C-alpha cells in the first residue's frame, strides 16, 4: 500500500472554499482498532454543507499541479459571517462509508478481511482508522457500494418509526417522499401496517411510490394539494410529519392541514385549536431560507429540528444493535439505495460533478470510490 489520499475542506480568510486532495500516511491500528480500506462512501445531503458550505460552486475552478489537486470556489460576501468558525481549518468530510478491514489490532485480529460499514465523518479518503466497535460487519455477498449507505438513511427511517411509536402518533406524513430514504420508510411502513402520507412534487415520483404499494401519494404541485393533504390526514389520523424541505411554508402547510383534519368533528368555539397534539420535525434543508409559520393551528403543536444521533442515543445500545442487524440483513431489499453514479476523489471535487450532486435531486445518489484511479 502507498499513501492515503483524502479530501479536506477549508474556508479561507480570502472568502473561498478550497477542496483539496492531500496525501498522508496510512494509519496503524491500536489494540482495539481497525484500518478500513474505504471502497465506497455516499454523498448524502448531510455531507454537502460540511463539504462546500455556502460556496458558489458554479464559479469553482479545478487546479491541478502534478499530483496535487484542489477545487477553489468563492463564498458570497454576505455568507462569510456564518462560516466564521470554519475559517482557516482543514476539515475531513464524508459521514459514512464501507470497505474492507486491511489491518486489525491484537484484540480484534479476527476482523481482518471483513466487509464493514462505519460512520467516521472522514470517509472521503482511502484508509481510515476507527475503533473496531464502530464497525458493522456485513453478510457475505454484500458489496461495498451496497453497504456504504448503511447508517444515515436506513437508521433515520427506522428512527422515524420509533419516534412515532414513542410519542403516541398513529400515522405520519413525509415530504420529499420519493427519495432513497423515503422509499425505505415506505417499505418499513408497509411491513408494519403503518399509514404513511407521501408528499412528492412530480408524477414520476408518484409512480415510484405507487409501484412500491403506497396508498396516500400527494403531489404538492397540484392545485388542490392542501385539500388532498387534509383528506389524507383525516383518513389516517397522521399527527406527525417529517419534513425534508426545511424552508418556506411547508411546515406551516402540514400543521394547518392537521388542524383542519382534526377539527372536522369539532363543535362550538375552541380558542386554542384542536385537542390533538400536532408535531412537525424538520430533518433536512433541501430548501434554502427561513421556515415560515402562521397562526391557523391553535396552541397544541410543535415544530423543531430532528437529528439522527441524539435520537439513536435515546434508544440505547441494545436497540441500536438490533436496528443495525436488520439493516445488514435487508441491505439488498428494504434498505437498498439506487446509485446514480460513482466518482473518484478527483471527480468528486470537479465543479462539473458538484453541479450534478449538489441539487439533491429526488432519487439520485452519488457514491465516492476513493480507490478509483485519480
TIMI-655918 format. One record per residue (C-alpha): x, y, z. Coordinates in steps of 0.2 Angstrom, whole numbers, plus 5000, padded with zeros to 4 digits. Layout:
BEGIN
XYZ...
This chain:
BEGIN
500050005000500650184996500050345004498250385010497350514999496050615007494850765003494950915015493851065015494451235020493651405021495051545019495151725025495151775007493251715006493551554996493151364999494551254995494351064992496050984992496650814989498050785001499150635004499650575022500250415030499150255031498750245049499250105061497850025072497950015091497549855100495649885099495649975082495549935064496050015047494750005034495150025016493650135011492950074994491350174994490650325003488950414998488750594996487250625007486350795009487150805026488850795019488650945007488751085019490251025028491050995010490651165002489751275015489051425005490251424991489651464974490251314965489651374948491151484949492351354955493951304947494951144947496851174949498051034947499951044949500750874946499950754959499150904969497350944966496151064973494551154969494351334973492651424974492151594980491051614995489751764993490251905004488651905014488851725018490551735026489951785043489051615046490651525041491751625053492151475065492751375050494051505043495751435042495351255047495551105035494150985039493950805034492250765026491150615022489950545036489850365031490750235021491150055018492649945014493749805019494749795035496549785030497349795047496749755064497449775082497949625093496249615102495249615086496349515073494849415069494049555060495449565046494649545029492849585034491749705024491149835036490250005036490550145048490250325052491850425054491450605047493050575037492550445024493150535009494850455010495650295005496050225023495350265039495750205057494250185069493850085085493349905080491649935089491150065077491049945063489549855056490049685049489049645033488449475027489449385014488849434996488649615001489649734991490449894997489350004987487849924994488449935012489050115010487350195014487050085030486950215043486150385038484650345028484150165035484350215053483450385050481950285043481950165057482150315070480650395062479550245066480250235084479950415087478150395080477850255092478650335107477650495105476050405103475650455085474550335074475250385057476450515049476750625034478450635024478950765012480250734998479550555000480250484984482050494990483050344994482650375012480850405008480750234999481550145013480250225025478850175014479449995014479549995033477850065035477049945023477949805033477249865049475549915043475850105047474950235037476150355028475650505018476950535005477150714998478050724982478250854968478050764951477050624943478650524940478950524959477150474962477350324951478950264960478050264977476350194969477350054961478050014979476250004986475950174993474150214996474250405000475350504987475050684985475850804973476250974981476151044963474351004962473051154963472151064976473651004986473151065003471350985001472150824996473350835011471950875023470950725017472450605019472750665036470950645041470950465034472550415043472550525059474350575055474850695068476650685065477650745050479450735045479950875033481550865022481251035014481651145029481251315021479751415016477951375022477951185021477951155040476551285041475551195027475751025036475251095053473751195046473151035037473250935053472251065062470851065049470850875048470750855067469450995069468150915056467150845070467350995082465851095089465751265097467151385098468951325104470051475105471651365107471351245092471051055092471450945107472650835095474450875098475250905081477150885078478250935063480050885063481250975051482650845047483350915031483651085022483351045004482651225003483651375007482951515018481851545033480451425040478851525040477451485052475751555053474351555066473051445060473351285071472951345089474251315103474451125104475851095092477751095090478951125076480851085078482351005071482750825071484450755072484850565070486250545083485350615098483850505094484950355092485750385109483950395117483650215111485250145119486450015113485349865113484049935101485350015090486249845088484549765083484249905070486049885063485749695062484149725052485049845040486349725037485149585033484049695022485349795013484849724996482949744999482149865011483749975013484349964995485050134988484950174970486650234964486650374950488550374948490250334956491550464957493450464961494150584974494650704960492950684951492050724967492950894968492750944950491451084948490550994934490150844945489750954960488451034949487750864947487550804965487350974974485551004968485050844979483850784966482550664972483050484970484850524964486350464974488150484971489550374978491350414980492550274977494250334985495150184977494650234960496150304950496450484951
